[in-house]
Every structure is written in C-alpha cells, then in structure tokens.
Amino acid sequence: MEAKYRQLIGLLGSMSMPDQASSEDSGMNISDRLGLDVIFQEEESAEHLSLDMWGSCRAGNFQQKLKENESFKPLRVYLMKLVADYFNRVNVSYFIYGGTALAVYREGGKIIKHDGDIDVAILETDFSNVVRNIDKFPALKDGDVLMSDECSLRKRGWFDGGGKEIPFCGVGGKRIQFIATRKLFRQFGFETDEHFDIGLAHVDVFTLSEHPDDPKCFCVNWNLPGVYDYKKKAFPKSIFFPIKTYSFEGLEVTGMNDLKAYLEIEYGYLGRGAMYDCKTQLYVKIPNNLLTQLPGHIQKSFLNDS
C-alpha cells in the first residue's frame, strides 16, 4: 500500500503537480491507473486515510506537514500579497478559492495548518490580461517570482502560434501559477540548492468560465479524469457577485459573496476532521471508528486548528 501512495504522490503531488499524459492518451483515467479506490476506499484503516485530494497528507506524515507548512507560511502569505497587488494593479477581480476560501470561512482567515498552498480564481475572460501584463508585476521583473501558464496534464501554453488565446475545452487545467524563486526563499532564510523544490511556495490561480451544461453557473477550468470532474461542480453565478472583501492572514483579499454556498458545492462537508472521498469527489466527516484510530495529536488538531 505504501508503494501505491508513493506512486500517487509521484504522479500527482498536489494541486501544483507536474503535467502528465491525459486520459485520452492513456485510455484510462488517473483513478484507474493509480488504483485510487484502493487507496481511499478499500482500506478501513486510519493509516490510509487521505486528508487531502491527493493522498499526500495522512496520519503518517501529518506532523511533518504541520511543521513544513508553519515554516513556509510567512513566505506563502507574502507571495499572496504580491499576487493580489498585481491583480489590483491590472484591474483583475479575483476570488479566494479552494482551501484558502475554506480557511477564511471556517478558520477566521487563518491558514488551515495542513494545507500547503494558496488558491485563488479569476474569470477566464481575464486570463489574457493577467498573462500579457506581466511586465507590470515588479516581483517577477526583480527575479523574486516565476509565472507558469502551461496546461495541466499537457505541457503547452494557452495561446496559439498567432498569439490568440485558446479557450478551455475540458482537458487538463487552465490556470496560472506564481512560484517563489530561490532568491525569494533565501530572503526568507531558507537554504536552497539545485534540488530544492521551489513549488513549496506558490499561488494557484484557477480560471472560471460558464458551465457547459448551465449558463447560470460557472465551472472551474480544471479537469482530471477520475479525480476531479469539472462538470460535476456547477457554481451559481449569483453567489459570486457582488464581490466581498475578507481578511486572510492579515491581508485584505477579495472573494465571492457567498463563501458557504461555494464551499458546500466544492467540498461537501466543511467541518474539521474531514477525509476525501474520491468517488463523490467531496470531503466527508471521518467516521468515528477511524477517527478514534488516529494519534491523539491529530485528533486534537482537528479540535483546535485555528
């Protein structure tokens, strides 16, 4: 089973995973190839509980994740500030998203301790604006931040040979990543070398477009067969506007008007002590028979995660 976890993490890693061949290329979806049902469903043991979507946070490495996230937290928050300032500079509206939105809603704006990245979203109609105005991002010009807009699952950009933007078509993910450079890591006191993973501090910027089956809803332009089906998550446009201001780790950030409505569609169960169910692609409350098997420090963290 541990080998299965290593295989999963090596292929997927996190929301910032390396690009891989799509299901169209392989003939199988990611869940089938990796046996996610085995990892997340078959083993009725707390040892194999997944506390995130990827199986990368579980009982065996929970304490390590907490320490790692605590050490990188100041840098990650600073990177979020740089990105938010850039969006404001180029007049792009953004929404706190994913685990960052959950942190604002549930934890009063404090990062969830075992969450290892920061997520925001923009409308797909703003994608070109963000990418093409990058010369207005001082931190990038100064060598503190890198930007990637390559498609998840397939290594290609979102502009054709003539410079025309390619719309999302349901394959891979149309997002932007802003990643701290080794230079910025060193400024925050971290020693880096050529093997250091700079992906440990990044902001994921997902894009939203009209849902293909419901014009009154948005969908996220991010599709991983067998892991995340973007058509299953229809977010009513009405919950996004008017945009509201929130506090996240002391920063003033913006988000959709109704965070709870968004989060219930995205995550399902919003309380602490949740596990990911890959079949429903939602989080569910950890059953008591499994919760009681977890080490005491993990159970305590679920009770006091702020």
C-alpha positions in Angstrom: 0.0 0.0 0.0 2.8 2.4 0.8 4.1 1.9 -2.7 0.7 2.9 -4.1 1.0 6.2 -2.1 4.4 6.9 -3.5 3.1 6.2 -7.0 0.2 8.6 -6.4 2.3 11.4 -5.0 5.0 11.0 -7.7 2.4 11.5 -10.4 0.1 14.0 -8.8 1.9 15.6 -5.9 -0.5 18.4 -5.2 -2.5 21.0 -7.0 0.8 22.0 -8.5 1.5 18.6 -9.9 3.8 18.1 -12.9 2.0 17.7 -16.2 1.1 14.1 -17.3 -0.5 12.4 -20.3 -4.2 12.8 -20.4 -6.7 10.0 -20.2 -7.3 10.4 -23.9 -3.6 9.4 -24.4 -3.6 6.5 -22.0 -7.1 5.1 -22.5 -7.6 5.1 -18.7 -8.4 7.8 -16.2 -6.0 8.7 -13.5 -8.0 7.0 -10.8 -7.9 3.7 -12.7 -4.2 3.9 -13.4 -3.3 4.6 -9.8 -5.9 2.5 -8.0 -7.2 5.4 -6.0 -10.2 3.4 -5.0 -7.8 1.0 -3.2 -6.0 3.9 -1.5 -9.1 5.8 -0.4 -11.9 3.3 -0.1 -10.8 -0.3 0.4 -8.6 0.1 3.5 -10.8 0.6 6.6 -7.8 1.9 8.5 -6.8 5.3 9.8 -3.3 4.6 8.5 -4.6 5.1 4.9 -7.0 8.0 5.4 -6.4 10.8 2.9 -6.8 14.2 4.5 -6.5 15.9 1.1 -7.4 15.1 -2.5 -4.1 13.5 -3.4 -3.2 11.2 -0.5 -0.2 13.4 0.3 -1.4 14.3 3.8 -2.2 11.4 6.1 -1.6 10.2 9.6 2.0 9.0 8.9 3.2 12.4 7.8 0.7 14.8 9.4 3.2 16.2 11.9 5.8 16.7 9.2 3.2 18.6 7.1 2.3 20.9 10.0 6.0 21.8 10.7 6.7 22.3 7.0 3.6 24.5 6.5 4.4 26.5 9.6 7.9 27.3 8.4 6.8 28.3 4.9 3.7 30.2 6.0 5.3 33.7 6.1 6.7 33.3 2.6 3.4 31.9 1.2 1.4 34.8 2.7 3.9 37.3 1.3 3.6 35.7 -2.1 -0.2 36.0 -1.9 0.2 39.7 -1.2 2.4 40.2 -4.2 -0.2 38.4 -6.5 -3.1 40.3 -5.0 -1.3 43.6 -5.5 -0.6 42.6 -9.1 -4.2 41.8 -9.8 -5.3 45.1 -8.3 -2.7 46.9 -10.5 -4.1 45.4 -13.7 -7.7 45.7 -12.6 -8.4 42.0 -12.5 -11.0 40.8 -10.0 -10.0 37.6 -8.1 -11.7 35.3 -5.7 -10.1 33.4 -2.8 -10.7 29.8 -3.7 -10.4 26.2 -2.5 -8.7 25.7 0.8 -8.0 29.4 1.1 -11.7 30.2 0.9 -12.3 27.4 3.5 -9.7 28.9 5.7 -11.4 32.3 5.6 -14.9 30.8 6.1 -14.1 28.3 8.8 -10.9 29.4 10.5 -11.5 33.1 10.6 -8.9 33.9 8.0 -6.1 31.7 9.3 -4.4 29.2 7.0 -5.5 25.6 7.6 -2.5 24.0 9.2 -2.2 21.0 6.9 -3.0 23.0 3.7 0.2 23.5 1.7 -0.7 26.2 -0.8 -2.9 29.2 -1.5 -5.7 29.2 -4.1 -7.4 32.0 -5.9 -9.6 32.1 -9.1 -10.2 34.6 -11.8 -12.7 34.6 -14.7 -11.3 33.0 -17.9 -12.0 36.3 -19.6 -9.2 37.9 -17.5 -6.6 35.2 -18.3 -5.0 37.2 -21.2 -5.0 40.3 -19.1 -3.0 38.6 -16.4 -0.5 36.9 -18.7 0.1 39.7 -21.1 0.5 42.5 -18.5 3.2 40.6 -16.5 5.7 43.4 -17.1 3.6 45.3 -14.5 4.5 42.7 -11.9 7.6 44.1 -10.2 8.4 41.0 -8.2 8.7 39.0 -11.4 11.0 41.5 -13.1 13.1 41.6 -9.9 13.5 37.8 -10.0 11.5 37.0 -6.9 8.6 35.3 -8.6 8.2 32.9 -11.6 5.0 32.5 -13.6 3.7 29.5 -15.4 0.6 29.3 -17.5 1.1 25.9 -19.1 -1.8 23.5 -19.3 -2.0 20.9 -16.6 -1.7 17.3 -18.0 -0.2 18.6 -21.2 2.8 20.8 -21.5 1.6 23.6 -23.7 0.5 27.2 -23.3 -2.9 28.7 -23.9 -2.0 30.8 -26.9 -1.7 29.6 -30.5 1.1 30.4 -32.9 -0.6 33.6 -33.8 -0.9 34.7 -30.2 -4.7 34.0 -30.0 -5.9 32.7 -26.6 -7.1 29.1 -26.7 -10.3 28.5 -24.7 -10.6 25.7 -22.2 -12.0 22.6 -23.8 -12.4 20.2 -20.9 -8.9 18.7 -21.0 -6.2 19.5 -18.3 -6.3 22.7 -16.5 -6.3 26.4 -17.5 -4.6 28.1 -14.6 -1.7 30.3 -13.7 0.9 29.6 -11.1 3.0 32.2 -9.3 6.0 30.5 -7.7 8.6 31.9 -5.3 12.2 31.7 -6.7 15.2 30.5 -4.8 16.2 34.2 -4.4 13.0 34.9 -2.6 13.3 31.7 -0.5 16.8 32.9 0.6 15.4 36.2 1.6 13.1 34.4 4.0 16.1 32.5 5.4 15.8 29.2 3.6 18.9 27.5 2.2 18.4 26.3 -1.4 20.3 24.3 -4.0 19.5 22.9 -7.4 17.5 20.1 -5.8 15.3 22.4 -3.7 11.6 22.3 -4.6 10.5 25.9 -5.2 7.0 24.6 -5.6 6.7 24.6 -1.8 5.6 28.3 -2.0 3.2 29.0 -4.8 -0.2 30.6 -5.5 -2.5 28.7 -7.8 -4.8 30.9 -9.9 -7.6 28.9 -11.4 -9.9 30.1 -14.1 -13.7 30.0 -14.2 -16.0 30.0 -17.2 -19.6 29.4 -18.0 -20.6 25.9 -17.2 -21.1 23.9 -20.4 -24.5 22.5 -19.2 -25.8 25.5 -17.3 -25.4 29.1 -18.4 -26.4 30.4 -15.0 -23.4 28.7 -13.4 -19.6 28.8 -13.5 -17.3 25.9 -13.6 -13.6 25.7 -12.8 -11.4 25.0 -15.9 -9.6 22.1 -14.3 -10.4 18.5 -15.2 -8.6 15.4 -14.1 -10.5 12.2 -15.1 -11.3 10.0 -12.2 -10.1 12.6 -9.7 -11.9 15.9 -10.4 -14.7 16.2 -12.9 -15.3 19.8 -13.5 -18.8 19.3 -14.9 -19.9 17.9 -11.5 -19.3 21.2 -9.8 -21.7 23.9 -11.0 -21.3 27.1 -9.1 -24.2 29.6 -9.5 -23.0 32.9 -10.8 -25.3 34.6 -8.2 -23.0 33.5 -5.3 -20.0 35.3 -6.8 -21.3 38.9 -7.0 -21.1 41.5 -5.7 -17.5 40.6 -4.6 -16.8 40.9 -0.9 -13.6 41.8 1.0 -12.2 39.3 3.5 -9.2 39.0 5.8 -6.7 36.3 5.2 -3.6 36.1 7.5 -3.8 39.9 8.0 -4.2 40.6 4.2 -7.2 42.2 2.7 -8.4 39.8 0.0 -11.5 39.5 -2.2 -13.9 36.6 -2.7 -17.3 35.5 -3.8 -20.2 37.0 -2.0 -21.5 33.7 -0.6 -18.5 31.6 0.5 -20.6 28.9 2.2 -22.6 28.2 -0.9 -19.5 27.8 -3.0 -17.7 25.7 -0.4 -20.6 23.3 0.0 -20.6 22.6 -3.7 -16.8 22.3 -3.9 -16.1 20.4 -0.7 -19.3 19.0 0.8 -18.5 18.6 4.5 -17.0 21.9 5.8 -16.0 20.9 9.3 -12.7 19.8 10.6 -11.7 16.2 10.7 -12.6 15.5 7.1 -11.4 12.9 4.6 -11.5 13.0 0.8 -13.9 10.6 -0.9 -12.7 10.1 -4.5 -16.0 8.5 -5.6 -18.1 11.5 -4.8 -15.2 14.0 -5.2 -16.2 15.6 -2.0 -15.0 15.7 1.6 -16.8 13.7 4.2 -16.6 13.6 8.0 -14.1 10.9 9.2 -16.2 8.1 10.7 -15.8 7.7 14.5 -14.4 4.2 14.1 -11.5 5.7 12.0 -11.2 8.9 13.9 -10.5 7.1 17.2 -7.7 5.2 15.5 -5.8 8.4 14.7 -3.0 9.5 17.0 -4.1 11.9 19.8 -2.2 14.9 18.4 -4.1 14.6 15.1 -7.5 14.4 16.8 -6.5 17.4 18.9 -5.5 19.3 15.9 -9.0 18.8 14.4 -10.5 20.3 17.5 -8.1 23.3 17.5 -7.0 24.0 14.0 -7.0 27.8 14.1 
